[in-house]
């Protein structure tokens, strides 16, 4: 191949790779009645991964468990700095600040639990891992939804 044809191939590859990115950024963001889409997607990842994780824990399969735990950790991190849609309804500045602080702290606590879960799995402590899910992670999900998710 000549230098010119190599350059042409490079330009075509670059265009093919970047076109979807350009097209995605050109579309307007969907409207979700004030809901925070980033949190919604993160929570869907958390919930879906948690369901699959429980099955993988029962099988004592770290190869299945660890990617799920990592996905949950990433989802938690992604949503931690966001504001739940309920925050939009709070008009008092102090109450809103307290609400957002509580949300962030609950996400930090969940991150700690997910890290403890990862260590338990890495150490092969399957009973400890299952107990963390049942006694800490699942209850924190319910508490978080009760406090920060609109009905």
TAZIDA-V225892 format. One record per backbone hydrogen bond with DSSP energy under -0.5 kcal/mol. CO is the residue of the C=O (numbers start at 1). NH is the residue of the N-H. If there is no record, write none. Layout:
CO | NH
CO | NH
This chain:
2 | 6
3 | 7
4 | 8
5 | 9
6 | 10
7 | 11
8 | 12
9 | 13
10 | 14
11 | 15
12 | 16
13 | 17
14 | 18
15 | 19
16 | 20
17 | 21
18 | 22
19 | 23
20 | 24
21 | 25
22 | 26
23 | 27
32 | 35
35 | 37
36 | 40
37 | 41
38 | 42
39 | 43
40 | 44
41 | 45
42 | 46
43 | 47
44 | 48
45 | 49
46 | 50
47 | 51
48 | 52
49 | 53
50 | 54
51 | 55
52 | 56
53 | 57
54 | 58
55 | 59
56 | 60
56 | 61
57 | 60
60 | 62
61 | 64
61 | 65
62 | 66
64 | 68
65 | 69
66 | 70
67 | 71
68 | 72
69 | 73
70 | 74
71 | 75
72 | 76
73 | 77
74 | 78
75 | 79
76 | 80
77 | 81
79 | 82
82 | 84
84 | 87
85 | 88
86 | 89
87 | 90
89 | 91
92 | 96
93 | 97
94 | 98
95 | 99
96 | 100
97 | 101
98 | 102
99 | 103
100 | 104
101 | 105
102 | 106
103 | 107
104 | 108
105 | 109
106 | 110
107 | 111
108 | 112
109 | 113
110 | 114
111 | 115
112 | 116
113 | 117
114 | 118
115 | 119
116 | 120
117 | 121
118 | 122
119 | 123
120 | 125
121 | 124
124 | 126
125 | 129
126 | 130
127 | 131
128 | 132
129 | 133
130 | 134
131 | 135
132 | 136
132 | 137
133 | 138
136 | 140
137 | 141
138 | 142
139 | 143
140 | 144
141 | 145
142 | 146
143 | 147
144 | 148
145 | 149
148 | 86
148 | 150
